[in-house]
Amino acid sequence: MSITRLVRPDIRGMQAYDAAEQVDDTVRLNANESPRQCPIGNFRRPLNRYPEVRPQKLQKALAGRFGCAVDELLVTRGSSEAIDLVIRTFCQAGKDSVLVTSPSFSMYRHYARVQGARLIEVRTSPEKDFAIDVDALLDACDDTTRLIFVCSPNNPTGTSLESAELERLLRERGDASAIVVDEAYIEFGDKSSATRLLDRYDNLLVLRTLSKALGFAGARCGAVAGPADVVRVLSAVQAPYALATPVVECVEDVLEADQLALAERAVEATVRERERLRTALADYDFVTKVWPSDANFLLIRVVDAPRVMRQCAAHNVLLRHFGGDLDDCIRISIGSRDENEQLLRALGSLGGASDG
């Protein structure tokens, strides 16, 4: 049974915005556009015209990269918009719930709150390297649980969920919940994308982004992949003309083979630096734990995290301190070799390096 039955009843039959027709090589007098072409910007498409409601060439290219059919993918303004769309589409305010692990990406909680959906949090243990316990997730679900978010690799812990455990979660929840797998960091690990499971599980949604591995955070482009009937509903909820023409063209260009090859080499360099930095950080005696990571960052536990943050800031190095359950922890994004050396010098200025 399709998980479209889990979609909010009031929008299940919602139709997408009926935009003005767009046909190449015609005189377009149907969309209240300006006839004057803006001279700013060297783009293939004129900026005085609306972009495609849904950019077809870009959608095809991203579907090819992410391993799904074209009609199983919706291009979004980063994966953050995809999170918002999914929660608004599936959850009725004051009635339905969203299940997340903790710690994890805070935007799941944010958009659940915006929508008025109840939040169910399942904590993971630092002593177990923040591994996700699928049994704990299943036990926490109730009849209102429409969505389960699994960030893999997880932000900020770097932990990945094993494929067999993901499949068990998909099977156990069946048509009771949509399982949303956020793969923002998947290129930095050794796990295969969950999109390969789309033809076997119709309760699976997969989020992808170009912000990390492709270095396009400023372009704000991502995607959600899932069953075609669910993607159609998500498209109806998404605003028309969601992606600006400059973004569409820049992303089309970065998906060319030569640019993808450059990005792949950059990912390989980041992974090498991650492992080098992981070894180097363990040499400071105020660093009490460096967790393994499948992402482009490391989570460390330190003595006196505020002091470490202040010292690094004084050396023009910005890190991330979350507080709360991670009050003694700091997340470090992997920079270039020179940037990582600057970090190590800043940490070295704190003193207390170990002898071994």
Secondary structure, DSSP 8 states (H G I E B T S, - for coil): --GGGGS-TTTTT----------TTS---SS---SS---SS--SS-TTS---SS-HHHHHHHHHHHTS-GGGEEEESHHHHHHHHHHHHH--TTT-EEEEEESS-THHHHHHHHHT-EEEEEE--GGGTT---HHHHHHH--TTEEEEEEESS-TTT-----HHHHHHHHHHHTTT-EEEEE-TTGGGSS---GGGGTTT-TTEEEEEESSSTT--GGG--EEEE--HHHHHHHHHHS-TT-S-HHHHHHHHHHTSHHHHHHHHHHHHHHHHHHHHHHHHHTTBTTEEEE---SSSEEEEEESSHHHHHHHHHHTT---B--BTTBTTEEEEE---HHHHHHHHHHHHTT--B---
